[in-house]
Amino acid sequence: MEFVIGGAAACCAGVFTNPLEVVKTRFQLQGELQNRGVYTRYYKNAFQAFYVIAKEDGLLALQKGLVPALWYQLFMNGVRLGSFDFLQKSGFINSGGEISFPRSIVAGAASGCIGALVGSPFYMVVKTQFQAQSSSSIAVGFQHKHQGMFKAFHSVVRQHGFLALWRGASAAMSRVTCGSAAQLATFSNSKSFIEKLQIFKPNSWLCALAASMLSGVAVVVCMTPLDVVSTRMYNQGVDSKGRGLIYSGLWDCIRKIIAKEGLLGFYKGSTASLLRTGPHTVFSLMFWNEFRKLYDNYGSEVPEAEVAQL
């Protein structure tokens, strides 16, 4: 049930934040491996990007890739949050009756790595590539011609084999491992600390909100560079053998971004990333926290003392 709760929480958050994900993806692909000033900047800031996308592609374009994005959230975060919740309830992250920050990092990283591996096909084949699709007047990055989620999967498997669905998974696993460690460790420790301060009423959703906001900042700082790398690797075109046309792997992508765009290239779309990742983290962890309380109160035989701690 922990996996279902984690996936449901992430899907609820994804409905609200998918437009910001579309904007973030466009920024991360804009000016790919080009020096600043030599390419056309269709997207100048997050708010202007919303307007441009809606004007050129229509309002519905802001929800491009929503269905695969929700499938990705269900699989990736279902496994990630479910695994972390299991480790938390098993006592792994506790040491001497207190939540251990180092153990929280290990648990968050491990659960994130597994979740990213499971959800990688949805992130690559349909979410990133669909969100990059646009009219030629504002197109950035390689333009894939997918007509639907299942057709996209079928096309990749038919041309390059089943394992091609996990092309670029190394970047996604690094991205989510880093982000998950920062997010879940910060959330658990912040929530425990805030509860001890007794600022809010016992078991208040405001405690989860405050902890979620702090963890959202940690995610953006730690994960944005690997998020850019992941987007670039997933969206690139491939040859007849399924090999990337631009990047041969994770480190090749990192090296080329540094050489062509400098270190700031890793923070392209950081504003859009903050606007998206912050709210998504807050929504995900708030829904997760509330769903867990509902399940523990009404769906399982959990001791009252344990319920009060959630």
Secondary structure, 3 states (H helix, E strand, C coil): CHHHHHHHHHHHHHHHHHHHHHHHHHHHHCCCCCCCCCCCCCCCCHHHHHHHHHHHHCHHHHHCCHHHHHHHHHHHHHHHHHHHHHHHHCCCCEECCEECHHHHHHHHHHHHHHHHHHHHHHHHHHHHHHHHCCCHHHCCCCCCCCCCHHHHHHHHHHHHCHHHHHCCHHHHHHHHHHHHHHHHHHHHHHHHHHHHHCCCCCCCHHHHHHHHHHHHHHHHHHHHHHHHHHHHHHHCCECCCCCECCCCCHHHHHHHHHHHHCHHHHHCCHHHHHHHHHHHHHHHHHHHHHHHHHHHHHHCCCCHHHHHCC
